[in-house]
Amino acid sequence: MLSIVMKVSGLKKSLIRKKRKNESRFKYIMGLIHLWLGLLSSVVIIVVCLSGCIYAFKNQITDLLNKDKVFVKESKGEKMSAEYIQKKLNDEVKTLTSITIPVDKSRSYVVSYSQNSLDKAVYINPYSGKDLGTADVSMSRFFEVILDIHRNLMMGNVGRQINGVAVLMFCVLLFSGFVLWIPQKLKLLKQALTIKWSGKFQRLNYDLHNTLGFYTFLILFFMAVTGLYITYPWVKNMLIVSLGGDSISNISGVDSKEDSDAFDSIFNDMLSRQKEKSQLKEEKIVSLQEILDKSDKILPYNAVTTLELPNKENPRFVVTKINTDNWLGAMLPDEITFDKKGNFKSKELFSEKPLNKQFTSLAKPLHTGEILGLKSVILYFIVCLIGFSLPITGFIFWFHRFRKIKG
């Protein structure tokens, strides 16, 4: 009985410690919040970060599984034109719906077509025109499970809410952790920025928690916020408004002249598309090469290019180029459309979008790290791995203190 009382007393002291000498009340409160929220959310944060680490390399693992299809031997000859691919499919009674042309000469084309009302996507060797087959999707189910764990803890909407609350706590933990990291004296700054690898286990564990937490604070916070953007409408609304957009609840209103002009533009575009759709079968379709040449004149840079052909839902050619011509090398989508005759209809440059629309269009790649390609995926993996370790090192630090108090 006495042993139980001592354990309870020790637990209470470890959860509500006394204010240290020269410690500000704010820092003391931050310390308590950091401890309590850390203990409450640790398991969920570990699961979310670990699943995020695994999911980060989904595209790279998929490419590796399909390396005999994704990658081809470079040839000195010219690549097959989109028109050649289209003619080849037509001869096989297949209708080309889209083609993705990579910049990397060692990668194959990704071609989508329809046949007998069935849609299919295959890899095609750009030098020989050989059909390399469809992607191996044997790992798809695995990544679906990992994604479900990451988003919902495999518990549906209940899991999503638990996950969301834990990530909200994590945001507070990151802020409170930063407050606790700030050295009281400038001479202690070097110690706070370095890990003493030669130190004893508890010192090393503290440094791993304290120092690595500081270095990854901003990226982890950004990852958490972009994750909350997907989970909670109110977070999405708050971010959109803070970036200069309209509140989601007010989007349906058309009050200002600017909104009215925008509505008129959208309405006129819709009427134009309907007219084009009605003439879809009547007009002679322009060559694909002409569309690509015109696209390169409007968007004069080399980039991964996807060309979508007119269909029943959309009577226009849609050309999307992934622009990486920026100081970070971020993959930013630019889109232009042409009617069936090859007349230019619209242009939507990422750089010309308002900040809120730029963010919404890139929310997912910003959260996953795909925005900069492999280099940012690797960075996010390392940061996420550190995020996975923080609850563990934090718990070890607290448990050691609890044992000392109990003892």
Disulfide bonds with the S-S distance in Angstrom:
none
